[in-house]
Amino acid sequence: MSSGKIDKEMESSDEQGILIRDLRVIAGQRTLLENVSVSFCQHEITLVVGPSGVGKSILMRSIAGLLPRNVDGPNEGISVSGEIKIDGRSAVAGDAGVVFQSFALFDELSPAGNIQYAVSSAGKRARDVNARELLETLNVPANVPTSRLSGGQRQRLAIARTLAANPSAILYDEPTSGLDPMTGQQVANLIRETHQQFSNTSVIVTHDYVTVLPIADRVFLLDPDARCLQEVPRDEWSELPNRLAPLAKVDFDSQHQSNRMSLGNKLVGLVQRFFQSTADVAFAAITTLVSVLPLWRKPILGLRFFAHYARMVFGPTACVYLMASGLISGFVTTYFTFQFLPYADYTRPLLVEDLLVALGFAMFRIFVPVLSCVLIAARCGAAVTSDIGGRQFGSQLDAMKSFGTQPDRYLLTPVLWSFLIGTPLLTWLAFWTARLTSLVTFTFANPQLGADFWMLHYHRGMDVPGYVWWRGTGWLLAKLLVSAFGIAAIAYRIGRQPKYSTTDVSRAVTRTILWATLFALAVHFAFAFFEFEGIVPGSRPEDLAR
């Protein structure tokens, strides 16, 4: 379709609808679209069909503003250039709402909470609707948890959430894929009724077009061979199966050919990926530092996500977990230290005071902090990666972008603060549990000395006259915060990477446990060179604590 014809169409519709001009999309080594110029008119349902894997979802993400339109800024191996306008304005994230194939609902929120999220994200542009009334209109039960809704109910909730944000256009990604004919027909009818009631520009992207074809006003074919969008006249819609069959074969052949790359091209690709990964790591480090600042346009959303990750990182179960580790470590270190002294009858009276001083120092400055950070990295890091990975796999991160909320701002910042607050708190709980366990264990094992003797010597290497804080608290807090920051960044970044199956999520959790644990150990190892500088063999325990 020529640019002149497009301009005339847009002028005739008062610049309402979606205008695409000179769009070019490259994914890896493949050019999916080349200089495409089309328009999708308001008050119409436009169907974009094509074989699987030809770039329909990438086209949808480009229209929705989920991919940067910049030839020099590839995103996940995808480069998009050209002009996209919605209702006469350059399209940005939030202008077009997306009903994702996986629905991308927030299961931690209620159905009404999902709609309220869209309203809060959209701000003044949001539709003035009551969440429960909208749910009732689309026949979604408000008193059933989101995770327990049926497939049809989740589909309707996804549509209701998108409508609540009042976008200029609604994009449907494979809305009937995997549904039985009856359910698919119900979804098609729902799309038509929603379009008639709210008069949005509606675009359906699908390869399963049979069910939704009757409700379409226009049909475009994404041709992977010609790398363009071709409008199919209504009198040729019955020929769609014949036109799609050879395109699917062409697409398969092109993918097969792209896999037969020369060794030289593969080596060049490896080198490029290495330097790209290095640059990505440096960029991620900088953006993570900046993300410590809670730059939330909608503070209520940021605080809501912070509460979610705070419960995950230092909620009741995490506290019990770290207290259990403190109980075990307090008992083991105290009991076995005094139980298995060589020549105990002679050495215990001579060493018991110094051993208590050393025990208090080691528990406070070394043993409990290291153990706590390792356990936090394993448990809390894995939990956050699983959560973020699930959001990535379920398109929730794209859904956030489609509502105009950036995941790095509204997820990474709460994750960072949850670990920065939770790691010192959990370590403090673990130490005080270990300390109490050590007191009880020592008192039962040495009733003749009693609790006062333990209290006097256990803290002797830590007490600083005139100060509330124990000696070395600054060093302890510093290494805990550095560990917390690194664990949070690793957990989030690994979870944020593309996920194509639940297996990818599981592998991401395993990688987080490995790298976050190694990072925590490396931090404590590095701090030891400076924290205990000047210690010489033969120093008294109270000197070691200085």
TORLUM-317007 format. One line per field, with one value per residue (C-alpha): residue number from 1; chain; z, y, x. Coordinates in Angstrom, 3 decimals. Layout:
lose c(NUM;...)
dogu c(A;...)
z c(Z;...)
y c(Y;...)
x c(X;...)
END
This chain:
lose c(1;2;3;4;5;6;7;8;9;10;11;12;13;14;15;16;17;18;19;20;21;22;23;24;25;26;27;28;29;30;31;32;33;34;35;36;37;38;39;40;41;42;43;44;45;46;47;48;49;50;51;52;53;54;55;56;57;58;59;60;61;62;63;64;65;66;67;68;69;70;71;72;73;74;75;76;77;78;79;80;81;82;83;84;85;86;87;88;89;90;91;92;93;94;95;96;97;98;99;100;101;102;103;104;105;106;107;108;109;110;111;112;113;114;115;116;117;118;119;120;121;122;123;124;125;126;127;128;129;130;131;132;133;134;135;136;137;138;139;140;141;142;143;144;145;146;147;148;149;150;151;152;153;154;155;156;157;158;159;160;161;162;163;164;165;166;167;168;169;170;171;172;173;174;175;176;177;178;179;180;181;182;183;184;185;186;187;188;189;190;191;192;193;194;195;196;197;198;199;200;201;202;203;204;205;206;207;208;209;210;211;212;213;214;215;216;217;218;219;220;221;222;223;224;225;226;227;228;229;230;231;232;233;234;235;236;237;238;239;240;241;242;243;244;245;246;247;248;249;250;251;252;253;254;255;256;257;258;259;260;261;262;263;264;265;266;267;268;269;270;271;272;273;274;275;276;277;278;279;280;281;282;283;284;285;286;287;288;289;290;291;292;293;294;295;296;297;298;299;300;301;302;303;304;305;306;307;308;309;310;311;312;313;314;315;316;317;318;319;320;321;322;323;324;325;326;327;328;329;330;331;332;333;334;335;336;337;338;339;340;341;342;343;344;345;346;347;348;349;350;351;352;353;354;355;356;357;358;359;360;361;362;363;364;365;366;367;368;369;370;371;372;373;374;375;376;377;378;379;380;381;382;383;384;385;386;387;388;389;390;391;392;393;394;395;396;397;398;399;400;401;402;403;404;405;406;407;408;409;410;411;412;413;414;415;416;417;418;419;420;421;422;423;424;425;426;427;428;429;430;431;432;433;434;435;436;437;438;439;440;441;442;443;444;445;446;447;448;449;450;451;452;453;454;455;456;457;458;459;460;461;462;463;464;465;466;467;468;469;470;471;472;473;474;475;476;477;478;479;480;481;482;483;484;485;486;487;488;489;490;491;492;493;494;495;496;497;498;499;500;501;502;503;504;505;506;507;508;509;510;511;512;513;514;515;516;517;518;519;520;521;522;523;524;525;526;527;528;529;530;531;532;533;534;535;536;537;538;539;540;541;542;543;544;545;546)
dogu c(A;A;A;A;A;A;A;A;A;A;A;A;A;A;A;A;A;A;A;A;A;A;A;A;A;A;A;A;A;A;A;A;A;A;A;A;A;A;A;A;A;A;A;A;A;A;A;A;A;A;A;A;A;A;A;A;A;A;A;A;A;A;A;A;A;A;A;A;A;A;A;A;A;A;A;A;A;A;A;A;A;A;A;A;A;A;A;A;A;A;A;A;A;A;A;A;A;A;A;A;A;A;A;A;A;A;A;A;A;A;A;A;A;A;A;A;A;A;A;A;A;A;A;A;A;A;A;A;A;A;A;A;A;A;A;A;A;A;A;A;A;A;A;A;A;A;A;A;A;A;A;A;A;A;A;A;A;A;A;A;A;A;A;A;A;A;A;A;A;A;A;A;A;A;A;A;A;A;A;A;A;A;A;A;A;A;A;A;A;A;A;A;A;A;A;A;A;A;A;A;A;A;A;A;A;A;A;A;A;A;A;A;A;A;A;A;A;A;A;A;A;A;A;A;A;A;A;A;A;A;A;A;A;A;A;A;A;A;A;A;A;A;A;A;A;A;A;A;A;A;A;A;A;A;A;A;A;A;A;A;A;A;A;A;A;A;A;A;A;A;A;A;A;A;A;A;A;A;A;A;A;A;A;A;A;A;A;A;A;A;A;A;A;A;A;A;A;A;A;A;A;A;A;A;A;A;A;A;A;A;A;A;A;A;A;A;A;A;A;A;A;A;A;A;A;A;A;A;A;A;A;A;A;A;A;A;A;A;A;A;A;A;A;A;A;A;A;A;A;A;A;A;A;A;A;A;A;A;A;A;A;A;A;A;A;A;A;A;A;A;A;A;A;A;A;A;A;A;A;A;A;A;A;A;A;A;A;A;A;A;A;A;A;A;A;A;A;A;A;A;A;A;A;A;A;A;A;A;A;A;A;A;A;A;A;A;A;A;A;A;A;A;A;A;A;A;A;A;A;A;A;A;A;A;A;A;A;A;A;A;A;A;A;A;A;A;A;A;A;A;A;A;A;A;A;A;A;A;A;A;A;A;A;A;A;A;A;A;A;A;A;A;A;A;A;A;A;A;A;A;A;A;A;A;A;A;A;A;A;A;A;A;A;A;A;A;A;A;A;A;A;A;A;A;A;A;A;A;A;A;A;A;A;A;A;A;A;A;A;A;A;A;A;A;A;A;A;A;A;A;A;A;A;A;A;A;A;A;A;A;A;A;A;A;A;A)
z c(0.000;-0.991;1.495;-0.410;0.014;3.684;4.239;2.524;4.715;7.871;6.838;6.103;9.586;11.371;12.007;14.179;14.155;13.655;10.984;10.109;7.692;6.409;9.131;9.066;11.473;11.760;14.125;14.335;10.763;9.314;7.927;8.834;7.433;4.909;4.389;5.355;5.204;6.200;8.269;10.622;10.838;13.954;14.453;12.536;13.578;11.590;11.326;10.730;9.742;8.826;9.599;12.998;13.448;10.758;13.140;13.940;17.678;17.016;14.876;17.694;20.263;17.975;17.645;21.411;22.039;23.753;21.436;20.855;17.313;16.787;14.182;16.460;19.552;19.207;21.886;22.457;18.931;17.405;15.592;14.663;12.629;11.011;12.123;14.068;15.013;17.013;16.672;15.006;17.728;17.758;19.542;23.004;25.545;26.935;23.805;22.674;25.123;24.608;25.443;25.553;24.514;28.015;29.497;31.579;34.638;38.047;40.070;43.358;42.809;42.863;39.655;40.891;41.835;38.264;36.958;39.593;38.551;34.997;36.238;38.503;35.702;33.138;35.476;34.053;30.785;32.543;31.967;34.752;35.669;38.793;38.841;40.082;37.559;34.708;35.965;36.126;32.587;31.218;33.472;35.583;39.217;41.579;44.620;43.009;43.192;39.846;39.764;40.080;37.222;34.240;30.875;29.543;32.700;32.560;28.919;29.850;32.807;30.525;28.198;31.136;32.492;29.092;28.663;32.114;30.971;28.106;25.379;21.927;20.379;21.560;20.188;20.609;20.490;19.347;21.331;20.229;20.026;21.783;22.499;21.457;18.703;21.088;23.482;20.528;19.166;22.551;22.615;19.074;20.064;23.161;21.042;18.681;21.532;23.289;20.078;19.416;22.980;23.450;19.811;20.062;17.125;17.321;15.773;16.072;15.394;14.840;12.728;13.867;11.862;11.135;14.300;14.216;10.457;10.593;12.921;10.899;8.792;7.067;6.722;6.206;5.343;6.711;3.836;5.041;1.450;0.323;3.880;3.817;4.920;2.056;2.399;1.309;-0.462;1.132;-1.911;-1.540;2.152;1.251;-0.448;2.730;3.362;-0.130;0.301;3.763;2.941;0.724;3.055;5.961;3.828;2.774;6.386;7.402;4.542;5.411;9.052;8.016;5.705;8.439;10.666;8.080;8.856;7.967;10.704;10.108;10.581;13.774;15.150;14.258;16.016;19.132;19.245;18.751;21.503;23.855;23.451;23.527;26.777;28.279;27.375;28.700;32.052;32.404;31.459;33.855;36.703;36.102;35.786;38.913;40.911;39.624;40.400;44.117;43.883;44.083;41.019;40.882;38.922;40.735;44.323;45.189;42.563;43.732;47.355;46.356;44.641;47.547;49.956;47.664;47.554;51.199;52.177;49.831;51.145;54.864;55.508;58.374;56.703;55.918;59.523;60.848;58.334;59.456;63.147;62.697;61.204;64.146;66.616;64.968;64.656;68.237;69.625;67.436;67.963;71.717;72.566;70.449;71.268;74.961;74.673;72.711;74.196;74.519;78.168;79.049;82.805;82.592;79.640;80.207;83.363;81.567;78.213;78.917;79.169;76.003;74.164;74.996;73.802;70.539;70.144;70.490;68.039;65.457;65.697;65.357;62.723;60.675;61.120;61.342;58.672;56.169;56.846;56.708;53.396;51.839;53.007;51.880;48.472;48.138;49.473;48.822;45.639;44.196;45.194;43.488;40.332;40.185;40.560;37.963;35.635;35.865;35.025;32.043;30.785;31.328;29.515;32.686;32.128;28.651;30.173;32.595;29.686;27.793;30.732;30.748;33.851;33.467;35.108;36.083;37.992;39.599;40.179;40.462;42.940;45.340;44.970;45.829;48.884;50.063;50.134;51.527;54.424;54.736;54.757;57.879;59.558;58.928;59.937;63.151;63.892;63.148;65.414;68.353;68.039;67.936;70.870;72.989;72.030;72.950;76.359;77.096;75.865;77.883;81.030;80.920;80.175;82.832;85.611;88.057;85.966;85.081;82.713;84.221;83.415;79.813;79.507;80.854;78.533;75.395;74.763;76.041;72.585;71.165;73.826;73.346;76.484;75.902;72.633;71.925;68.898;69.221;67.806;64.092;63.458;60.645;58.860;59.391;57.999;54.993;53.866;54.477;52.298;49.519;49.602;49.615;46.642;44.595;45.456;44.503;41.224;40.278;41.180;39.211;36.135;35.743;36.213;33.722;30.891;28.158;29.160;26.635;28.911;32.548;32.175;31.498;34.741;36.676;35.167;36.064;39.698;39.748;38.212;40.776;43.682;42.265;41.356;44.279;46.774;45.181;45.179;48.885;49.753;47.569;49.302;52.765;51.567;50.099;53.199;55.380;53.854;55.115;58.065;59.990;58.654;61.140;62.902;63.771;65.094;68.869;69.318;72.168;71.234;72.437;70.138;67.188;67.614;67.241)
y c(0.000;3.386;6.166;8.484;6.105;5.700;9.451;9.809;7.058;8.668;12.095;10.673;9.142;12.311;10.681;8.022;4.500;3.032;4.304;2.343;3.872;2.428;-0.219;-2.478;-5.389;-7.553;-10.543;-12.031;-12.753;-12.546;-9.519;-10.071;-6.856;-4.427;-0.879;-1.777;1.007;0.243;1.706;0.044;2.132;2.991;1.402;-1.653;-5.071;-5.798;-9.332;-9.947;-13.576;-15.563;-18.812;-19.335;-17.775;-15.099;-12.120;-11.444;-11.132;-8.903;-6.675;-6.532;-5.678;-2.953;-1.349;-1.566;0.211;-2.803;-2.713;0.384;1.735;2.378;0.780;1.176;-0.301;-4.023;-5.575;-9.321;-9.635;-7.586;-4.273;-2.114;1.099;3.211;5.285;4.111;6.500;5.877;8.470;10.862;10.673;8.757;5.513;4.953;2.199;2.545;3.927;0.432;-2.143;-5.779;-8.875;-11.454;-15.063;-16.121;-13.426;-12.026;-11.530;-10.722;-13.768;-12.136;-9.575;-10.214;-9.750;-6.302;-5.648;-6.420;-3.825;-1.319;-1.844;-0.820;2.214;3.314;2.854;4.796;7.730;10.472;8.591;5.621;4.842;6.023;2.620;0.662;-2.487;-4.732;-3.341;-3.978;-7.526;-8.068;-6.683;-9.202;-12.024;-12.415;-13.522;-10.949;-13.236;-15.963;-15.659;-14.781;-17.967;-20.099;-18.557;-20.754;-20.112;-18.247;-16.170;-15.271;-14.240;-11.969;-10.539;-9.774;-7.890;-6.073;-5.027;-3.693;-1.783;-0.199;1.552;3.123;2.612;4.126;0.653;-2.933;-5.661;-9.298;-11.827;-15.254;-14.914;-18.285;-20.340;-23.693;-23.266;-25.686;-24.447;-23.552;-21.572;-19.937;-18.803;-17.342;-15.393;-14.102;-12.941;-11.257;-9.373;-8.200;-7.111;-5.316;-3.553;-2.430;-1.172;0.676;1.607;1.013;0.311;-3.493;-5.599;-9.389;-11.117;-14.855;-17.890;-19.575;-17.253;-19.472;-18.583;-14.825;-14.314;-13.778;-10.757;-9.088;-5.960;-6.191;-8.899;-8.495;-11.326;-11.205;-12.637;-13.859;-14.230;-10.703;-9.415;-7.235;-6.932;-7.531;-6.654;-9.511;-8.389;-9.694;-11.756;-13.656;-14.539;-18.029;-18.542;-17.864;-21.569;-21.874;-18.674;-19.608;-23.173;-22.252;-19.424;-21.839;-23.966;-20.911;-19.899;-23.356;-23.488;-20.068;-21.044;-24.299;-22.421;-19.919;-22.790;-23.887;-21.062;-21.272;-21.792;-18.294;-16.731;-18.707;-17.505;-13.925;-14.367;-15.701;-12.738;-10.303;-11.945;-11.827;-8.087;-7.492;-9.482;-7.499;-4.238;-5.553;-6.458;-2.980;-1.341;-3.597;-2.684;1.028;0.759;-1.397;1.279;3.922;1.656;1.964;5.319;4.803;6.918;5.861;7.928;5.920;5.416;3.194;0.656;0.747;0.242;-2.595;-4.453;-3.670;-5.282;-8.329;-8.805;-7.844;-10.763;-12.963;-11.929;-11.333;-12.561;-14.917;-18.084;-16.454;-15.285;-18.785;-20.215;-17.923;-18.329;-22.106;-21.708;-19.513;-22.099;-24.871;-22.834;-21.546;-25.054;-26.707;-24.115;-23.850;-27.502;-29.023;-26.303;-27.161;-30.821;-31.965;-29.933;-32.073;-32.862;-31.043;-31.363;-29.377;-27.088;-25.982;-23.906;-22.266;-21.577;-21.154;-17.342;-16.883;-19.431;-17.534;-14.272;-15.900;-17.585;-14.312;-12.596;-15.384;-15.709;-11.966;-11.081;-14.240;-17.397;-16.156;-13.411;-15.815;-18.544;-16.066;-14.544;-17.977;-19.056;-15.770;-16.127;-19.680;-19.232;-15.618;-15.245;-18.365;-17.165;-13.790;-15.367;-17.792;-14.917;-12.652;-15.608;-16.592;-13.030;-13.045;-16.400;-15.405;-12.031;-10.084;-7.862;-7.000;-6.382;-3.892;-2.091;-2.005;-0.097;2.357;0.998;0.014;-3.335;-2.190;0.702;-1.019;-4.468;-4.062;-1.178;-3.096;-6.203;-4.207;-2.574;-5.876;-7.406;-4.269;-4.237;-7.975;-9.182;-7.195;-7.961;-11.710;-11.810;-9.967;-12.523;-15.403;-13.974;-13.290;-16.768;-18.217;-16.027;-17.175;-20.812;-20.478;-19.039;-21.864;-24.537;-23.174;-22.749;-26.337;-27.701;-25.554;-24.938;-24.096;-21.053;-19.913;-17.369;-14.334;-15.810;-16.383;-12.845;-11.293;-13.032;-13.713;-9.971;-8.897;-8.761;-6.838;-4.284;-0.738;1.445;4.374;3.024;1.250;-0.638;-3.534;-3.290;-4.108;-3.298;-0.921;-3.585;-6.125;-3.843;-2.913;-6.474;-7.430;-4.545;-5.282;-8.937;-7.973;-5.649;-8.276;-11.081;-8.893;-7.826;-11.405;-12.769;-10.074;-10.051;-13.829;-13.910;-11.051;-12.918;-14.374;-17.529;-19.838;-22.714;-23.655;-25.491;-22.148;-20.816;-23.828;-23.424;-19.735;-20.607;-23.037;-20.422;-17.848;-20.179;-20.855;-17.301;-15.528;-17.922;-17.530;-13.755;-13.683;-15.853;-13.703;-10.519;-11.899;-13.221;-9.832;-7.921;-10.187;-8.675;-5.225;-5.886;-7.918;-6.209;-6.247;-9.442;-11.500;-15.037;-15.141;-12.104;-12.280;-12.754;-9.271;-7.832;-9.767;-8.026;-4.534)
x c(0.000;1.463;2.193;-0.138;-3.040;-2.250;-2.205;-5.588;-7.058;-5.755;-7.037;-10.460;-10.598;-9.410;-6.030;-7.625;-6.210;-2.742;-0.362;2.788;5.266;8.574;8.732;11.784;12.189;15.311;15.509;18.981;20.099;16.587;14.769;11.111;9.630;11.121;9.770;6.201;3.596;0.001;-2.817;-5.303;-8.465;-10.407;-13.827;-12.559;-11.314;-8.174;-6.833;-3.104;-2.480;0.594;2.431;4.000;7.410;7.224;7.200;3.539;4.201;7.230;5.015;2.484;5.175;6.507;3.072;2.582;5.894;7.446;10.480;12.598;12.246;15.949;18.209;21.223;19.568;18.875;16.735;17.070;18.513;15.666;16.097;13.096;13.078;10.405;7.440;4.415;1.621;-1.529;-4.301;-1.865;0.819;4.082;3.301;4.741;4.201;0.704;-0.973;-1.913;-3.175;-2.236;-4.273;-1.505;-1.845;-0.740;-3.061;-0.117;-2.306;-0.835;-1.794;-0.752;-3.539;-7.281;-9.314;-10.307;-6.681;-5.587;-8.023;-6.982;-3.357;-4.258;-6.175;-3.308;-0.765;-2.777;-3.405;-5.652;-6.100;-7.715;-11.372;-13.681;-15.062;-15.747;-13.616;-16.411;-18.884;-16.450;-15.872;-19.608;-20.038;-17.531;-18.777;-15.625;-16.172;-14.682;-14.482;-12.306;-8.485;-6.945;-4.878;-8.041;-9.998;-10.774;-9.135;-12.165;-12.469;-8.767;-9.208;-12.114;-10.183;-7.238;-9.593;-11.223;-7.816;-6.774;-10.047;-9.664;-6.478;-8.471;-5.840;-6.257;-5.956;-6.216;-3.955;-4.966;-2.125;-3.366;-6.628;-8.062;-4.880;-5.199;-8.929;-11.617;-13.980;-16.814;-14.573;-12.816;-16.181;-17.077;-13.784;-14.427;-17.906;-16.471;-13.916;-16.666;-18.966;-16.101;-15.138;-18.708;-19.169;-15.871;-15.002;-11.270;-9.005;-8.753;-5.998;-5.932;-2.609;-3.002;-2.220;-5.462;-7.699;-10.722;-12.624;-12.021;-12.299;-16.105;-15.725;-12.926;-13.410;-10.013;-7.375;-3.625;-1.256;2.288;4.326;7.765;8.955;8.059;8.671;5.611;1.997;-0.444;-4.099;-6.370;-9.561;-12.728;-13.635;-10.326;-10.665;-11.792;-8.401;-6.403;-5.573;-4.084;-2.051;-0.732;0.390;3.390;4.393;4.761;7.101;9.118;9.458;10.659;13.157;14.551;14.990;16.659;19.010;19.895;20.978;23.574;25.961;29.614;32.196;33.532;30.108;29.596;32.958;32.111;28.784;30.481;32.883;30.017;27.986;31.003;31.496;27.761;27.508;30.387;28.678;25.365;26.959;28.489;25.190;23.256;25.630;25.094;21.324;21.164;22.997;20.589;17.631;18.312;16.533;12.736;11.875;8.242;5.718;3.066;4.323;1.361;2.467;6.084;5.068;2.750;5.594;7.923;5.454;5.330;9.108;9.583;7.330;9.330;12.767;12.236;8.734;7.791;9.084;12.439;12.748;12.021;14.516;17.345;16.474;16.672;20.146;21.127;19.836;21.836;25.022;24.770;24.409;27.046;29.767;29.272;28.687;31.438;33.984;33.875;32.912;35.954;38.769;41.920;42.599;39.417;39.858;43.089;42.532;38.929;39.638;42.564;40.895;37.200;37.362;39.402;37.310;34.121;35.690;36.791;33.401;31.522;33.875;33.664;29.890;29.298;31.871;32.429;30.402;26.808;27.186;28.743;26.177;23.288;24.378;24.794;21.344;19.766;21.426;20.132;16.609;15.641;17.673;16.077;12.594;13.063;14.511;11.595;9.130;10.793;11.418;7.769;6.755;9.119;7.841;4.216;4.621;3.835;6.875;5.596;2.182;3.729;5.383;2.098;0.590;3.489;5.256;8.907;9.823;13.323;11.802;8.844;10.389;14.167;13.967;11.664;13.862;17.001;15.444;13.967;17.455;19.147;16.685;16.159;19.790;20.881;17.556;17.748;21.422;20.548;17.806;20.183;22.898;20.587;19.112;22.647;23.635;20.668;21.264;24.937;23.993;21.552;23.961;26.889;24.813;23.529;27.000;28.724;26.201;28.980;29.960;26.443;24.943;26.684;30.093;29.024;27.616;30.808;33.239;31.171;30.835;34.237;35.767;32.813;31.926;33.182;32.872;30.542;29.111;25.838;27.153;29.530;33.019;33.097;29.433;30.374;32.417;29.657;26.971;29.132;29.740;26.113;24.883;27.367;26.332;22.648;23.057;24.895;22.465;19.496;21.089;22.021;18.582;16.768;19.001;19.002;15.243;14.845;16.573;14.295;12.421;10.788;9.734;9.357;12.673;14.348;12.878;14.200;17.662;17.624;16.890;19.837;22.143;21.064;21.808;25.273;26.306;24.643;26.241;29.666;29.256;28.377;31.390;33.664;32.491;33.237;36.584;37.538;36.438;38.569;41.749;40.795;38.511;41.106;44.239;47.097;46.104;49.162;49.416;49.337;47.069;44.622;40.961;40.052;42.710;41.332;38.007;39.388)
END
